[in-house]
Amino acid sequence: MRQKTVFLFFITIVLTFTRCSLIEKNLIPTYNKGGYKIIPNNTISTNDSDEININVKVFDVSTGKPIGDAKITAVCVKANVSSAGAYSFKTKKSIYKNFFITAYAIGFKTIETNFIDLNNNIEVNFYLIEDDTPLINCEGIINYK
């Protein structure tokens, strides 16, 4: 009986750490414990075109579920993601030398990518971490005279 209990405990620990490491595996780390992953997306050939497709997805790092109320900014594009946490847009190849994407949502910490080389279609998956900063109590208003 004791061996079964120890075995089940060991399996539970292994599965817990495996699940966490699967979400965080291969993420580019950021300053706030979240991360992102850039995946080359060669499903659409852009050899004859000067446009590239950029697909963005935003997830909760702790649950792996999409964050449907997130927002992204990329150069002059500011957009809300879909309820599935996704957004897609097109831009010209290498038009921006210092291109980066920012993802943010209420209750989560903002993540910004490093500079991205825009030569091929890409998918950028953001994994945001909950913001544990306490909200400010705004009930007491001070009137200055």
Secondary structure, 3 states (H helix, E strand, C coil): CHHHHHHHHHHHHHHHHHHHHHHHCCCEECCCCCEEEEEECCCCCCCCCCEEEEEEEEEECCCCCECCCCEEEECCEEEECCCCCEEEEEEECCCCCCECEEEECCCECCEECCCECCCCCEEEEEEECECCCCCCCCCCCCCCC
